[in-house]
Amino acid sequence: MAQKIVLCGAGFLGAFSYQGVSVELFWECYWHFVGSNIATAISRANNGAGALRRVQVSSRNPHNIYAKLKETLPGDHLLPPVPVDVTKGETLTQAFENADAVVSLVGILQGSPAQFEQIQWRGAENVARAAVAVGAKLVHISAIGADLHSKIPYARTKALGEQAVLSRCPDATIIRPSLVFGPGDNLFNVRTVNTN
């Protein structure tokens, strides 16, 4: 029986984690880099039970990451993309349907305080609510330094997102990575912009 894992944030990491489970990917900002790497790694992993792991790309604009993954992953590991928006919870439940697990990678590095709250706090809560609604396990990727009392919107809303996730899904796993970088990231890789 095929397994389905939903990755919310299908960027750099999501591409490398995909090998082997049905995965749905969402992206916001640099998590596009993260999600694509995670998708590739999950796809390549052997779960020992012989179940096929498949990836479904789900984000506001899933077609670019889908096209990238389609070049590197076996066709039977990749499901058609599904557009969703973490700020609109009603778009998530149907995309998560039949998922065994959801890995929430949604986040932004720049924006207004309201955008940080809407995406990293309320968006994380929406993902948790939808994961619970479909009976999927939830892994929430937060950030090192998440702090409810921080004056920095990024750190404060990451902590508020963790709190919201645990209030909806008390058995969720929360991971707080430090900087995530590698080939294709937006931290150390310079991108040339053509202004002509």
C-alpha positions as CSV (number, residue, x, y, z in Angstrom):
1,M,0.0,0.0,0.0
2,A,1.3,3.4,-0.9
3,Q,2.1,5.9,1.8
4,K,1.4,9.6,1.6
5,I,3.5,12.3,3.4
6,V,2.6,15.9,3.0
7,L,5.4,18.5,3.0
8,C,4.3,22.0,3.4
9,G,7.1,24.1,1.9
10,A,8.5,22.3,-1.1
11,G,11.6,24.3,-1.8
12,F,15.2,23.4,-1.3
13,L,14.9,20.8,1.5
14,G,11.7,19.3,0.2
15,A,13.4,18.3,-3.1
16,F,16.0,16.2,-1.4
17,S,13.6,14.3,1.1
18,Y,10.9,13.0,-1.2
19,Q,12.1,9.4,-2.0
20,G,9.3,7.0,-1.2
21,V,6.1,8.4,0.4
22,S,3.1,10.2,-0.9
23,V,4.1,13.8,-0.1
24,E,2.4,17.1,-0.5
25,L,4.6,20.1,-0.6
26,F,3.9,23.8,0.1
27,W,6.3,26.6,-0.2
28,E,6.8,30.0,1.2
29,C,10.1,31.9,0.5
30,Y,13.2,29.9,1.1
31,W,11.3,26.8,2.3
32,H,11.0,26.1,-1.4
33,F,14.7,25.2,-1.2
34,V,14.1,23.1,1.9
35,G,10.9,21.2,0.8
36,S,12.4,20.0,-2.5
37,N,15.3,18.4,-0.8
38,I,13.1,16.7,1.8
39,A,10.9,15.4,-1.0
40,T,13.9,13.8,-2.7
41,A,15.2,12.2,0.5
42,I,11.8,10.7,1.4
43,S,11.4,9.3,-2.1
44,R,14.8,7.6,-1.9
45,A,14.2,6.2,1.6
46,N,13.3,2.5,2.0
47,N,10.7,2.1,4.6
48,G,11.3,-1.6,5.0
49,A,7.7,-2.6,4.4
50,G,7.8,-2.3,0.6
51,A,5.2,0.4,0.5
52,L,5.6,3.0,-2.3
53,R,6.2,6.5,-1.1
54,R,4.7,9.1,-3.3
55,V,5.0,12.9,-3.3
56,Q,2.3,15.5,-4.1
57,V,3.5,19.0,-4.5
58,S,1.0,21.4,-2.8
59,S,1.7,25.1,-2.5
60,R,0.3,28.4,-3.7
61,N,2.2,27.8,-7.0
62,P,3.2,24.1,-7.1
63,H,4.0,23.8,-10.8
64,N,7.6,25.0,-10.7
65,I,8.7,22.6,-8.0
66,Y,6.7,19.8,-9.5
67,A,8.5,20.3,-12.9
68,K,11.8,20.2,-11.1
69,L,11.0,17.1,-9.1
70,K,9.6,15.4,-12.3
71,E,13.1,15.7,-13.9
72,T,14.7,13.7,-11.0
73,L,12.2,11.4,-9.5
74,P,10.6,8.2,-10.8
75,G,7.1,9.0,-12.3
76,D,5.3,6.6,-9.9
77,H,6.7,8.5,-7.0
78,L,5.2,11.9,-7.9
79,L,1.5,12.8,-7.8
80,P,0.0,15.7,-9.7
81,P,0.4,19.1,-8.0
82,V,-2.4,20.6,-5.9
83,P,-2.5,24.4,-5.3
84,V,-3.2,25.4,-1.6
85,D,-2.7,28.4,0.6
86,V,-1.8,27.9,4.3
87,T,-3.5,31.2,5.1
88,K,-6.7,29.7,3.9
89,G,-7.3,26.6,5.9
90,E,-10.2,25.4,3.8
91,T,-7.7,24.7,1.0
92,L,-5.6,22.3,3.1
93,T,-7.9,19.4,4.2
94,Q,-8.7,18.2,0.7
95,A,-5.0,18.4,-0.3
96,F,-4.0,16.4,2.8
97,E,-6.7,13.7,2.3
98,N,-5.3,10.2,2.8
99,A,-1.9,11.5,4.1
100,D,0.0,9.4,6.6
101,A,2.0,12.3,7.8
102,V,2.4,16.0,7.2
103,V,5.7,17.8,7.4
104,S,5.1,21.6,7.8
105,L,8.0,23.7,6.4
106,V,6.1,26.9,5.8
107,G,7.9,30.1,6.7
108,I,9.1,33.4,5.5
109,L,12.3,35.3,6.1
110,Q,11.0,38.8,5.2
111,G,7.7,40.5,5.5
112,S,5.5,42.7,7.6
113,P,4.6,41.7,11.2
114,A,1.1,40.9,9.9
115,Q,2.6,38.6,7.2
116,F,4.7,36.8,9.8
117,E,1.7,36.3,12.0
118,Q,-0.6,35.2,9.1
119,I,1.9,32.6,7.7
120,Q,4.2,31.4,10.5
121,W,1.6,31.5,13.3
122,R,-1.9,31.2,11.8
123,G,-0.7,29.3,8.8
124,A,1.0,26.7,11.0
125,E,-2.2,26.4,13.0
126,N,-4.2,25.8,9.8
127,V,-1.8,23.1,8.8
128,A,-2.1,21.4,12.2
129,R,-5.9,21.6,12.1
130,A,-6.0,20.0,8.6
131,A,-3.5,17.3,9.6
132,V,-5.7,16.4,12.6
133,A,-8.8,16.4,10.4
134,V,-7.4,13.7,8.1
135,G,-5.7,11.7,10.9
136,A,-2.2,12.4,9.7
137,K,0.9,12.6,11.9
138,L,2.5,16.0,12.0
139,V,6.1,17.1,12.0
140,H,6.4,20.9,12.3
141,I,9.7,22.5,11.3
142,S,10.2,25.6,13.3
143,A,13.5,27.5,13.9
144,I,16.3,27.7,16.4
145,G,15.7,30.7,18.6
146,A,11.9,30.6,18.4
147,D,10.9,32.8,21.4
148,L,7.4,34.0,22.4
149,H,9.0,37.1,24.0
150,S,11.2,38.1,21.1
151,K,10.8,41.5,19.6
152,I,11.8,40.0,16.2
153,P,8.7,39.0,14.3
154,Y,10.4,35.9,12.8
155,A,11.4,34.4,16.1
156,R,8.2,35.4,17.9
157,T,5.8,34.0,15.3
158,K,7.9,30.8,15.0
159,A,7.2,30.3,18.7
160,L,3.6,31.2,18.4
161,G,3.3,28.7,15.5
162,E,4.8,26.0,17.7
163,Q,2.3,26.8,20.4
164,A,-0.6,26.8,18.0
165,V,0.5,23.5,16.5
166,L,0.7,21.8,19.9
167,S,-2.7,23.2,20.9
168,R,-4.3,21.5,17.9
169,C,-2.1,18.5,17.7
170,P,-0.4,17.7,21.1
171,D,1.5,14.7,19.7
172,A,3.1,16.7,16.9
173,T,6.9,16.6,16.6
174,I,8.6,20.0,16.5
175,I,12.0,20.4,15.0
176,R,14.1,23.6,15.5
177,P,16.9,23.6,12.9
178,S,19.5,26.3,12.6
179,L,20.4,27.7,9.2
180,V,19.7,25.3,6.4
181,F,21.9,25.8,3.4
182,G,23.3,23.9,0.4
183,P,23.0,23.8,-3.4
184,G,20.1,25.9,-4.6
185,D,19.6,27.8,-1.3
186,N,18.9,31.6,-1.2
187,L,21.5,32.2,1.6
188,F,24.8,31.5,-0.1
189,N,23.9,31.0,-3.7
190,V,23.9,34.2,-5.8
191,R,21.2,34.5,-8.3
192,T,21.6,36.7,-11.3
193,V,18.7,39.0,-12.2
194,N,18.4,40.3,-15.7
195,T,17.2,43.9,-15.7
196,N,17.0,44.3,-19.4
